[in-house]
Amino acid sequence: MFKVLLWALAIYLLYRFIFGLVIPVSKTASQIKQKMSEMQQQQAFQQQEYARQQEQPKQKEATASAVKKDDYLDFEEIK
């Protein structure tokens, strides 16, 4: 009889340990991994957008400088 109670207590404690600590910790770890993955994807997207925004002014400057070169007139110094 004492052996049965001891086994029942051991099974109950094991059940409480698994469902009280192990499963919640594993769920939390998977949620953290998912959030980290989302943050990395968002950061990569923001870096791509920043790079794209940096390229656009350079292209505009190149076209503006090309127009300025066409409008440039040579001048001769008058003495």
PyMOL Python script that loads the backbone (N, CA, C, O; Angstrom):
from pymol import cmd

cmd.read_pdbstr("""\
ATOM      1  N   MET A   1       0.814  -1.192   0.000  1.00  0.00           N
ATOM      2  CA  MET A   1       0.000   0.000   0.000  1.00  0.00           C
ATOM      3  C   MET A   1       0.864   1.266   0.000  1.00  0.00           C
ATOM      4  O   MET A   1       0.600   2.214  -0.738  1.00  0.00           O
ATOM      5  N   PHE A   2       1.890   1.258   0.835  1.00  0.00           N
ATOM      6  CA  PHE A   2       2.783   2.407   0.906  1.00  0.00           C
ATOM      7  C   PHE A   2       3.508   2.618  -0.422  1.00  0.00           C
ATOM      8  O   PHE A   2       3.759   3.751  -0.833  1.00  0.00           O
ATOM      9  N   LYS A   3       3.837   1.524  -1.076  1.00  0.00           N
ATOM     10  CA  LYS A   3       4.526   1.594  -2.368  1.00  0.00           C
ATOM     11  C   LYS A   3       3.632   2.237  -3.427  1.00  0.00           C
ATOM     12  O   LYS A   3       4.114   3.014  -4.252  1.00  0.00           O
ATOM     13  N   VAL A   4       2.364   1.929  -3.414  1.00  0.00           N
ATOM     14  CA  VAL A   4       1.409   2.486  -4.374  1.00  0.00           C
ATOM     15  C   VAL A   4       1.262   3.986  -4.153  1.00  0.00           C
ATOM     16  O   VAL A   4       1.238   4.758  -5.111  1.00  0.00           O
ATOM     17  N   LEU A   5       1.163   4.399  -2.894  1.00  0.00           N
ATOM     18  CA  LEU A   5       1.061   5.827  -2.592  1.00  0.00           C
ATOM     19  C   LEU A   5       2.329   6.569  -3.018  1.00  0.00           C
ATOM     20  O   LEU A   5       2.258   7.688  -3.527  1.00  0.00           O
ATOM     21  N   LEU A   6       3.465   5.954  -2.813  1.00  0.00           N
ATOM     22  CA  LEU A   6       4.737   6.565  -3.216  1.00  0.00           C
ATOM     23  C   LEU A   6       4.800   6.721  -4.731  1.00  0.00           C
ATOM     24  O   LEU A   6       5.236   7.756  -5.235  1.00  0.00           O
ATOM     25  N   TRP A   7       4.365   5.693  -5.456  1.00  0.00           N
ATOM     26  CA  TRP A   7       4.336   5.783  -6.928  1.00  0.00           C
ATOM     27  C   TRP A   7       3.330   6.840  -7.394  1.00  0.00           C
ATOM     28  O   TRP A   7       3.603   7.579  -8.341  1.00  0.00           O
ATOM     29  N   ALA A   8       2.197   6.915  -6.751  1.00  0.00           N
ATOM     30  CA  ALA A   8       1.185   7.908  -7.114  1.00  0.00           C
ATOM     31  C   ALA A   8       1.716   9.316  -6.867  1.00  0.00           C
ATOM     32  O   ALA A   8       1.501  10.213  -7.683  1.00  0.00           O
ATOM     33  N   LEU A   9       2.402   9.513  -5.754  1.00  0.00           N
ATOM     34  CA  LEU A   9       2.991  10.811  -5.450  1.00  0.00           C
ATOM     35  C   LEU A   9       4.078  11.165  -6.469  1.00  0.00           C
ATOM     36  O   LEU A   9       4.163  12.310  -6.911  1.00  0.00           O
ATOM     37  N   ALA A  10       4.892  10.205  -6.835  1.00  0.00           N
ATOM     38  CA  ALA A  10       5.952  10.440  -7.815  1.00  0.00           C
ATOM     39  C   ALA A  10       5.359  10.799  -9.179  1.00  0.00           C
ATOM     40  O   ALA A  10       5.848  11.705  -9.854  1.00  0.00           O
ATOM     41  N   ILE A  11       4.321  10.096  -9.576  1.00  0.00           N
ATOM     42  CA  ILE A  11       3.668  10.382 -10.864  1.00  0.00           C
ATOM     43  C   ILE A  11       3.026  11.760 -10.828  1.00  0.00           C
ATOM     44  O   ILE A  11       3.105  12.510 -11.801  1.00  0.00           O
ATOM     45  N   TYR A  12       2.385  12.100  -9.697  1.00  0.00           N
ATOM     46  CA  TYR A  12       1.755  13.417  -9.561  1.00  0.00           C
ATOM     47  C   TYR A  12       2.806  14.525  -9.633  1.00  0.00           C
ATOM     48  O   TYR A  12       2.596  15.522 -10.323  1.00  0.00           O
ATOM     49  N   LEU A  13       3.924  14.371  -8.939  1.00  0.00           N
ATOM     50  CA  LEU A  13       4.988  15.378  -8.965  1.00  0.00           C
ATOM     51  C   LEU A  13       5.601  15.496 -10.358  1.00  0.00           C
ATOM     52  O   LEU A  13       5.914  16.598 -10.808  1.00  0.00           O
ATOM     53  N   LEU A  14       5.769  14.383 -11.031  1.00  0.00           N
ATOM     54  CA  LEU A  14       6.293  14.406 -12.394  1.00  0.00           C
ATOM     55  C   LEU A  14       5.319  15.112 -13.330  1.00  0.00           C
ATOM     56  O   LEU A  14       5.731  15.893 -14.188  1.00  0.00           O
ATOM     57  N   TYR A  15       4.036  14.839 -13.166  1.00  0.00           N
ATOM     58  CA  TYR A  15       3.001  15.506 -13.967  1.00  0.00           C
ATOM     59  C   TYR A  15       3.028  17.006 -13.734  1.00  0.00           C
ATOM     60  O   TYR A  15       2.993  17.782 -14.689  1.00  0.00           O
ATOM     61  N   ARG A  16       3.090  17.431 -12.455  1.00  0.00           N
ATOM     62  CA  ARG A  16       3.126  18.862 -12.125  1.00  0.00           C
ATOM     63  C   ARG A  16       4.387  19.520 -12.697  1.00  0.00           C
ATOM     64  O   ARG A  16       4.333  20.649 -13.184  1.00  0.00           O
ATOM     65  N   PHE A  17       5.513  18.816 -12.636  1.00  0.00           N
ATOM     66  CA  PHE A  17       6.765  19.364 -13.153  1.00  0.00           C
ATOM     67  C   PHE A  17       6.690  19.552 -14.664  1.00  0.00           C
ATOM     68  O   PHE A  17       7.076  20.598 -15.185  1.00  0.00           O
ATOM     69  N   ILE A  18       6.195  18.544 -15.361  1.00  0.00           N
ATOM     70  CA  ILE A  18       6.129  18.613 -16.825  1.00  0.00           C
ATOM     71  C   ILE A  18       5.152  19.689 -17.274  1.00  0.00           C
ATOM     72  O   ILE A  18       5.500  20.524 -18.108  1.00  0.00           O
ATOM     73  N   PHE A  19       3.956  19.685 -16.746  1.00  0.00           N
ATOM     74  CA  PHE A  19       2.937  20.632 -17.205  1.00  0.00           C
ATOM     75  C   PHE A  19       3.056  22.008 -16.549  1.00  0.00           C
ATOM     76  O   PHE A  19       2.464  22.971 -17.035  1.00  0.00           O
ATOM     77  N   GLY A  20       3.798  22.114 -15.475  1.00  0.00           N
ATOM     78  CA  GLY A  20       3.966  23.393 -14.811  1.00  0.00           C
ATOM     79  C   GLY A  20       5.222  24.136 -15.228  1.00  0.00           C
ATOM     80  O   GLY A  20       5.282  25.360 -15.111  1.00  0.00           O
ATOM     81  N   LEU A  21       6.230  23.414 -15.716  1.00  0.00           N
ATOM     82  CA  LEU A  21       7.495  24.068 -16.037  1.00  0.00           C
ATOM     83  C   LEU A  21       7.981  23.755 -17.449  1.00  0.00           C
ATOM     84  O   LEU A  21       8.287  24.672 -18.211  1.00  0.00           O
ATOM     85  N   VAL A  22       8.054  22.504 -17.799  1.00  0.00           N
ATOM     86  CA  VAL A  22       8.664  22.113 -19.069  1.00  0.00           C
ATOM     87  C   VAL A  22       7.853  22.609 -20.264  1.00  0.00           C
ATOM     88  O   VAL A  22       8.418  23.221 -21.171  1.00  0.00           O
ATOM     89  N   ILE A  23       6.580  22.367 -20.286  1.00  0.00           N
ATOM     90  CA  ILE A  23       5.745  22.763 -21.428  1.00  0.00           C
ATOM     91  C   ILE A  23       5.647  24.286 -21.550  1.00  0.00           C
ATOM     92  O   ILE A  23       5.799  24.796 -22.660  1.00  0.00           O
ATOM     93  N   PRO A  24       5.400  25.045 -20.469  1.00  0.00           N
ATOM     94  CA  PRO A  24       5.376  26.505 -20.623  1.00  0.00           C
ATOM     95  C   PRO A  24       6.719  27.082 -21.088  1.00  0.00           C
ATOM     96  O   PRO A  24       6.748  28.019 -21.886  1.00  0.00           O
ATOM     97  N   VAL A  25       7.813  26.531 -20.595  1.00  0.00           N
ATOM     98  CA  VAL A  25       9.129  27.022 -21.015  1.00  0.00           C
ATOM     99  C   VAL A  25       9.354  26.738 -22.492  1.00  0.00           C
ATOM    100  O   VAL A  25       9.883  27.587 -23.209  1.00  0.00           O
ATOM    101  N   SER A  26       8.965  25.570 -22.954  1.00  0.00           N
ATOM    102  CA  SER A  26       9.150  25.255 -24.372  1.00  0.00           C
ATOM    103  C   SER A  26       8.259  26.130 -25.251  1.00  0.00           C
ATOM    104  O   SER A  26       8.675  26.544 -26.333  1.00  0.00           O
ATOM    105  N   LYS A  27       7.042  26.414 -24.796  1.00  0.00           N
ATOM    106  CA  LYS A  27       6.155  27.303 -25.560  1.00  0.00           C
ATOM    107  C   LYS A  27       6.739  28.710 -25.622  1.00  0.00           C
ATOM    108  O   LYS A  27       6.726  29.346 -26.676  1.00  0.00           O
ATOM    109  N   THR A  28       7.246  29.191 -24.501  1.00  0.00           N
ATOM    110  CA  THR A  28       7.843  30.526 -24.457  1.00  0.00           C
ATOM    111  C   THR A  28       9.070  30.594 -25.356  1.00  0.00           C
ATOM    112  O   THR A  28       9.269  31.585 -26.058  1.00  0.00           O
ATOM    113  N   ALA A  29       9.881  29.564 -25.342  1.00  0.00           N
ATOM    114  CA  ALA A  29      11.071  29.542 -26.193  1.00  0.00           C
ATOM    115  C   ALA A  29      10.689  29.583 -27.665  1.00  0.00           C
ATOM    116  O   ALA A  29      11.337  30.278 -28.449  1.00  0.00           O
ATOM    117  N   SER A  30       9.660  28.859 -28.052  1.00  0.00           N
ATOM    118  CA  SER A  30       9.243  28.880 -29.458  1.00  0.00           C
ATOM    119  C   SER A  30       8.669  30.240 -29.837  1.00  0.00           C
ATOM    120  O   SER A  30       8.879  30.706 -30.957  1.00  0.00           O
ATOM    121  N   GLN A  31       7.945  30.886 -28.918  1.00  0.00           N
ATOM    122  CA  GLN A  31       7.418  32.226 -29.191  1.00  0.00           C
ATOM    123  C   GLN A  31       8.554  33.233 -29.339  1.00  0.00           C
ATOM    124  O   GLN A  31       8.498  34.109 -30.202  1.00  0.00           O
ATOM    125  N   ILE A  32       9.580  33.115 -28.506  1.00  0.00           N
ATOM    126  CA  ILE A  32      10.724  34.024 -28.592  1.00  0.00           C
ATOM    127  C   ILE A  32      11.443  33.836 -29.918  1.00  0.00           C
ATOM    128  O   ILE A  32      11.829  34.816 -30.554  1.00  0.00           O
ATOM    129  N   LYS A  33      11.627  32.595 -30.341  1.00  0.00           N
ATOM    130  CA  LYS A  33      12.269  32.334 -31.634  1.00  0.00           C
ATOM    131  C   LYS A  33      11.461  32.940 -32.770  1.00  0.00           C
ATOM    132  O   LYS A  33      12.026  33.518 -33.698  1.00  0.00           O
ATOM    133  N   GLN A  34      10.152  32.813 -32.700  1.00  0.00           N
ATOM    134  CA  GLN A  34       9.283  33.364 -33.742  1.00  0.00           C
ATOM    135  C   GLN A  34       9.383  34.886 -33.774  1.00  0.00           C
ATOM    136  O   GLN A  34       9.478  35.474 -34.851  1.00  0.00           O
ATOM    137  N   LYS A  35       9.364  35.524 -32.620  1.00  0.00           N
ATOM    138  CA  LYS A  35       9.464  36.987 -32.555  1.00  0.00           C
ATOM    139  C   LYS A  35      10.823  37.461 -33.060  1.00  0.00           C
ATOM    140  O   LYS A  35      10.904  38.476 -33.751  1.00  0.00           O
ATOM    141  N   MET A  36      11.883  36.746 -32.726  1.00  0.00           N
ATOM    142  CA  MET A  36      13.218  37.116 -33.201  1.00  0.00           C
ATOM    143  C   MET A  36      13.283  37.008 -34.716  1.00  0.00           C
ATOM    144  O   MET A  36      13.875  37.863 -35.376  1.00  0.00           O
ATOM    145  N   SER A  37      12.684  35.973 -35.267  1.00  0.00           N
ATOM    146  CA  SER A  37      12.655  35.805 -36.714  1.00  0.00           C
ATOM    147  C   SER A  37      11.901  36.952 -37.373  1.00  0.00           C
ATOM    148  O   SER A  37      12.346  37.487 -38.388  1.00  0.00           O
ATOM    149  N   GLU A  38      10.762  37.329 -36.802  1.00  0.00           N
ATOM    150  CA  GLU A  38       9.988  38.451 -37.345  1.00  0.00           C
ATOM    151  C   GLU A  38      10.784  39.748 -37.281  1.00  0.00           C
ATOM    152  O   GLU A  38      10.756  40.541 -38.222  1.00  0.00           O
ATOM    153  N   MET A  39      11.491  39.968 -36.181  1.00  0.00           N
ATOM    154  CA  MET A  39      12.284  41.186 -36.036  1.00  0.00           C
ATOM    155  C   MET A  39      13.428  41.221 -37.047  1.00  0.00           C
ATOM    156  O   MET A  39      13.733  42.277 -37.600  1.00  0.00           O
ATOM    157  N   GLN A  40      14.062  40.074 -37.291  1.00  0.00           N
ATOM    158  CA  GLN A  40      15.142  40.018 -38.272  1.00  0.00           C
ATOM    159  C   GLN A  40      14.617  40.304 -39.669  1.00  0.00           C
ATOM    160  O   GLN A  40      15.265  41.007 -40.445  1.00  0.00           O
ATOM    161  N   GLN A  41      13.452  39.768 -39.994  1.00  0.00           N
ATOM    162  CA  GLN A  41      12.861  40.037 -41.301  1.00  0.00           C
ATOM    163  C   GLN A  41      12.508  41.508 -41.443  1.00  0.00           C
ATOM    164  O   GLN A  41      12.722  42.100 -42.501  1.00  0.00           O
ATOM    165  N   GLN A  42      11.975  42.094 -40.398  1.00  0.00           N
ATOM    166  CA  GLN A  42      11.613  43.510 -40.436  1.00  0.00           C
ATOM    167  C   GLN A  42      12.862  44.379 -40.570  1.00  0.00           C
ATOM    168  O   GLN A  42      12.856  45.368 -41.302  1.00  0.00           O
ATOM    169  N   GLN A  43      13.919  44.017 -39.873  1.00  0.00           N
ATOM    170  CA  GLN A  43      15.156  44.787 -39.963  1.00  0.00           C
ATOM    171  C   GLN A  43      15.760  44.677 -41.362  1.00  0.00           C
ATOM    172  O   GLN A  43      16.252  45.669 -41.900  1.00  0.00           O
ATOM    173  N   ALA A  44      15.730  43.500 -41.949  1.00  0.00           N
ATOM    174  CA  ALA A  44      16.243  43.331 -43.303  1.00  0.00           C
ATOM    175  C   ALA A  44      15.434  44.166 -44.288  1.00  0.00           C
ATOM    176  O   ALA A  44      16.001  44.780 -45.192  1.00  0.00           O
ATOM    177  N   PHE A  45      14.129  44.192 -44.122  1.00  0.00           N
ATOM    178  CA  PHE A  45      13.275  44.992 -44.996  1.00  0.00           C
ATOM    179  C   PHE A  45      13.598  46.475 -44.852  1.00  0.00           C
ATOM    180  O   PHE A  45      13.674  47.195 -45.847  1.00  0.00           O
ATOM    181  N   GLN A  46      13.788  46.934 -43.618  1.00  0.00           N
ATOM    182  CA  GLN A  46      14.105  48.342 -43.392  1.00  0.00           C
ATOM    183  C   GLN A  46      15.460  48.703 -43.999  1.00  0.00           C
ATOM    184  O   GLN A  46      15.621  49.798 -44.537  1.00  0.00           O
ATOM    185  N   GLN A  47      16.424  47.804 -43.919  1.00  0.00           N
ATOM    186  CA  GLN A  47      17.731  48.071 -44.514  1.00  0.00           C
ATOM    187  C   GLN A  47      17.624  48.153 -46.030  1.00  0.00           C
ATOM    188  O   GLN A  47      18.283  48.981 -46.658  1.00  0.00           O
ATOM    189  N   GLN A  48      16.800  47.300 -46.616  1.00  0.00           N
ATOM    190  CA  GLN A  48      16.604  47.357 -48.065  1.00  0.00           C
ATOM    191  C   GLN A  48      15.944  48.669 -48.459  1.00  0.00           C
ATOM    192  O   GLN A  48      16.337  49.293 -49.445  1.00  0.00           O
ATOM    193  N   GLU A  49      14.952  49.087 -47.700  1.00  0.00           N
ATOM    194  CA  GLU A  49      14.275  50.351 -47.996  1.00  0.00           C
ATOM    195  C   GLU A  49      15.234  51.527 -47.848  1.00  0.00           C
ATOM    196  O   GLU A  49      15.201  52.455 -48.657  1.00  0.00           O
ATOM    197  N   TYR A  50      16.080  51.502 -46.837  1.00  0.00           N
ATOM    198  CA  TYR A  50      17.045  52.579 -46.629  1.00  0.00           C
ATOM    199  C   TYR A  50      18.033  52.630 -47.789  1.00  0.00           C
ATOM    200  O   TYR A  50      18.355  53.709 -48.287  1.00  0.00           O
ATOM    201  N   ALA A  51      18.512  51.467 -48.218  1.00  0.00           N
ATOM    202  CA  ALA A  51      19.441  51.425 -49.348  1.00  0.00           C
ATOM    203  C   ALA A  51      18.762  51.935 -50.613  1.00  0.00           C
ATOM    204  O   ALA A  51      19.381  52.645 -51.404  1.00  0.00           O
ATOM    205  N   ARG A  52      17.510  51.584 -50.808  1.00  0.00           N
ATOM    206  CA  ARG A  52      16.760  52.033 -51.974  1.00  0.00           C
ATOM    207  C   ARG A  52      16.579  53.555 -51.946  1.00  0.00           C
ATOM    208  O   ARG A  52      16.672  54.216 -52.981  1.00  0.00           O
ATOM    209  N   GLN A  53      16.324  54.096 -50.770  1.00  0.00           N
ATOM    210  CA  GLN A  53      16.158  55.543 -50.640  1.00  0.00           C
ATOM    211  C   GLN A  53      17.475  56.275 -50.864  1.00  0.00           C
ATOM    212  O   GLN A  53      17.479  57.402 -51.358  1.00  0.00           O
ATOM    213  N   GLN A  54      18.581  55.654 -50.510  1.00  0.00           N
ATOM    214  CA  GLN A  54      19.883  56.278 -50.714  1.00  0.00           C
ATOM    215  C   GLN A  54      20.271  56.271 -52.184  1.00  0.00           C
ATOM    216  O   GLN A  54      20.982  57.168 -52.637  1.00  0.00           O
ATOM    217  N   GLU A  55      19.820  55.280 -52.932  1.00  0.00           N
ATOM    218  CA  GLU A  55      20.141  55.195 -54.359  1.00  0.00           C
ATOM    219  C   GLU A  55      19.356  56.217 -55.172  1.00  0.00           C
ATOM    220  O   GLU A  55      19.880  56.742 -56.154  1.00  0.00           O
ATOM    221  N   GLN A  56      18.140  56.508 -54.800  1.00  0.00           N
ATOM    222  CA  GLN A  56      17.302  57.419 -55.576  1.00  0.00           C
ATOM    223  C   GLN A  56      17.890  58.822 -55.660  1.00  0.00           C
ATOM    224  O   GLN A  56      17.903  59.375 -56.759  1.00  0.00           O
ATOM    225  N   PRO A  57      18.376  59.442 -54.589  1.00  0.00           N
ATOM    226  CA  PRO A  57      18.971  60.777 -54.732  1.00  0.00           C
ATOM    227  C   PRO A  57      20.232  60.768 -55.600  1.00  0.00           C
ATOM    228  O   PRO A  57      20.496  61.738 -56.312  1.00  0.00           O
ATOM    229  N   LYS A  58      20.997  59.703 -55.550  1.00  0.00           N
ATOM    230  CA  LYS A  58      22.201  59.616 -56.379  1.00  0.00           C
ATOM    231  C   LYS A  58      21.817  59.610 -57.852  1.00  0.00           C
ATOM    232  O   LYS A  58      22.472  60.245 -58.678  1.00  0.00           O
ATOM    233  N   GLN A  59      20.753  58.889 -58.170  1.00  0.00           N
ATOM    234  CA  GLN A  59      20.311  58.851 -59.561  1.00  0.00           C
ATOM    235  C   GLN A  59      19.793  60.218 -59.983  1.00  0.00           C
ATOM    236  O   GLN A  59      20.029  60.642 -61.115  1.00  0.00           O
ATOM    237  N   LYS A  60      19.099  60.909 -59.102  1.00  0.00           N
ATOM    238  CA  LYS A  60      18.592  62.240 -59.429  1.00  0.00           C
ATOM    239  C   LYS A  60      19.746  63.218 -59.607  1.00  0.00           C
ATOM    240  O   LYS A  60      19.705  64.067 -60.497  1.00  0.00           O
ATOM    241  N   GLU A  61      20.776  63.108 -58.770  1.00  0.00           N
ATOM    242  CA  GLU A  61      21.936  63.986 -58.894  1.00  0.00           C
ATOM    243  C   GLU A  61      22.656  63.734 -60.208  1.00  0.00           C
ATOM    244  O   GLU A  61      23.136  64.674 -60.842  1.00  0.00           O
ATOM    245  N   ALA A  62      22.735  62.481 -60.622  1.00  0.00           N
ATOM    246  CA  ALA A  62      23.407  62.154 -61.873  1.00  0.00           C
ATOM    247  C   ALA A  62      22.655  62.760 -63.051  1.00  0.00           C
ATOM    248  O   ALA A  62      23.274  63.297 -63.970  1.00  0.00           O
ATOM    249  N   THR A  63      21.352  62.682 -63.035  1.00  0.00           N
ATOM    250  CA  THR A  63      20.584  63.264 -64.139  1.00  0.00           C
ATOM    251  C   THR A  63      20.648  64.782 -64.085  1.00  0.00           C
ATOM    252  O   THR A  63      20.692  65.432 -65.129  1.00  0.00           O
ATOM    253  N   ALA A  64      20.652  65.355 -62.895  1.00  0.00           N
ATOM    254  CA  ALA A  64      20.731  66.812 -62.773  1.00  0.00           C
ATOM    255  C   ALA A  64      22.089  67.313 -63.239  1.00  0.00           C
ATOM    256  O   ALA A  64      22.175  68.354 -63.892  1.00  0.00           O
ATOM    257  N   SER A  65      23.143  66.590 -62.914  1.00  0.00           N
ATOM    258  CA  SER A  65      24.470  67.027 -63.346  1.00  0.00           C
ATOM    259  C   SER A  65      24.619  66.871 -64.857  1.00  0.00           C
ATOM    260  O   SER A  65      25.337  67.648 -65.487  1.00  0.00           O
ATOM    261  N   ALA A  66      23.960  65.892 -65.438  1.00  0.00           N
ATOM    262  CA  ALA A  66      24.016  65.733 -66.890  1.00  0.00           C
ATOM    263  C   ALA A  66      23.344  66.920 -67.564  1.00  0.00           C
ATOM    264  O   ALA A  66      23.826  67.396 -68.591  1.00  0.00           O
ATOM    265  N   VAL A  67      22.273  67.391 -67.023  1.00  0.00           N
ATOM    266  CA  VAL A  67      21.581  68.555 -67.581  1.00  0.00           C
ATOM    267  C   VAL A  67      22.454  69.784 -67.419  1.00  0.00           C
ATOM    268  O   VAL A  67      22.521  70.603 -68.336  1.00  0.00           O
ATOM    269  N   LYS A  68      23.107  69.939 -66.317  1.00  0.00           N
ATOM    270  CA  LYS A  68      23.959  71.091 -66.088  1.00  0.00           C
ATOM    271  C   LYS A  68      25.137  71.102 -67.058  1.00  0.00           C
ATOM    272  O   LYS A  68      25.559  72.172 -67.497  1.00  0.00           O
ATOM    273  N   LYS A  69      25.667  69.946 -67.395  1.00  0.00           N
ATOM    274  CA  LYS A  69      26.791  69.894 -68.327  1.00  0.00           C
ATOM    275  C   LYS A  69      26.353  70.372 -69.708  1.00  0.00           C
ATOM    276  O   LYS A  69      27.123  71.028 -70.411  1.00  0.00           O
ATOM    277  N   ASP A  70      25.144  70.052 -70.094  1.00  0.00           N
ATOM    278  CA  ASP A  70      24.654  70.494 -71.398  1.00  0.00           C
ATOM    279  C   ASP A  70      24.430  72.001 -71.416  1.00  0.00           C
ATOM    280  O   ASP A  70      24.587  72.627 -72.464  1.00  0.00           O
ATOM    281  N   ASP A  71      24.077  72.583 -70.314  1.00  0.00           N
ATOM    282  CA  ASP A  71      23.800  74.013 -70.248  1.00  0.00           C
ATOM    283  C   ASP A  71      25.056  74.845 -70.031  1.00  0.00           C
ATOM    284  O   ASP A  71      24.991  76.074 -70.084  1.00  0.00           O
ATOM    285  N   TYR A  72      26.163  74.225 -69.793  1.00  0.00           N
ATOM    286  CA  TYR A  72      27.379  74.960 -69.487  1.00  0.00           C
ATOM    287  C   TYR A  72      27.908  75.643 -70.742  1.00  0.00           C
ATOM    288  O   TYR A  72      28.009  75.030 -71.805  1.00  0.00           O
ATOM    289  N   LEU A  73      28.234  76.885 -70.604  1.00  0.00           N
ATOM    290  CA  LEU A  73      28.785  77.650 -71.720  1.00  0.00           C
ATOM    291  C   LEU A  73      30.229  77.999 -71.409  1.00  0.00           C
ATOM    292  O   LEU A  73      30.555  78.446 -70.309  1.00  0.00           O
ATOM    293  N   ASP A  74      31.075  77.789 -72.385  1.00  0.00           N
ATOM    294  CA  ASP A  74      32.464  78.197 -72.209  1.00  0.00           C
ATOM    295  C   ASP A  74      32.529  79.707 -72.267  1.00  0.00           C
ATOM    296  O   ASP A  74      31.804  80.343 -73.031  1.00  0.00           O
ATOM    297  N   PHE A  75      33.383  80.264 -71.472  1.00  0.00           N
ATOM    298  CA  PHE A  75      33.533  81.708 -71.527  1.00  0.00           C
ATOM    299  C   PHE A  75      35.005  82.040 -71.706  1.00  0.00           C
ATOM    300  O   PHE A  75      35.894  81.278 -71.325  1.00  0.00           O
ATOM    301  N   GLU A  76      35.222  83.170 -72.281  1.00  0.00           N
ATOM    302  CA  GLU A  76      36.586  83.644 -72.464  1.00  0.00           C
ATOM    303  C   GLU A  76      36.778  84.838 -71.557  1.00  0.00           C
ATOM    304  O   GLU A  76      35.895  85.682 -71.402  1.00  0.00           O
ATOM    305  N   GLU A  77      37.930  84.883 -70.976  1.00  0.00           N
ATOM    306  CA  GLU A  77      38.220  85.984 -70.073  1.00  0.00           C
ATOM    307  C   GLU A  77      38.483  87.242 -70.883  1.00  0.00           C
ATOM    308  O   GLU A  77      39.271  87.208 -71.828  1.00  0.00           O
ATOM    309  N   ILE A  78      37.854  88.328 -70.541  1.00  0.00           N
ATOM    310  CA  ILE A  78      38.022  89.596 -71.250  1.00  0.00           C
ATOM    311  C   ILE A  78      39.008  90.445 -70.464  1.00  0.00           C
ATOM    312  O   ILE A  78      38.867  90.647 -69.257  1.00  0.00           O
ATOM    313  N   LYS A  79      40.036  90.948 -71.203  1.00  0.00           N
ATOM    314  CA  LYS A  79      41.049  91.780 -70.543  1.00  0.00           C
ATOM    315  C   LYS A  79      40.828  93.225 -70.816  1.00  0.00           C
ATOM    316  O   LYS A  79      41.588  94.067 -70.339  1.00  0.00           O
TER     317      LYS A  79
END
""", "prot")
cmd.dss("prot")
cmd.show_as("cartoon", "prot")
cmd.util.cbc("prot")
cmd.orient("prot")
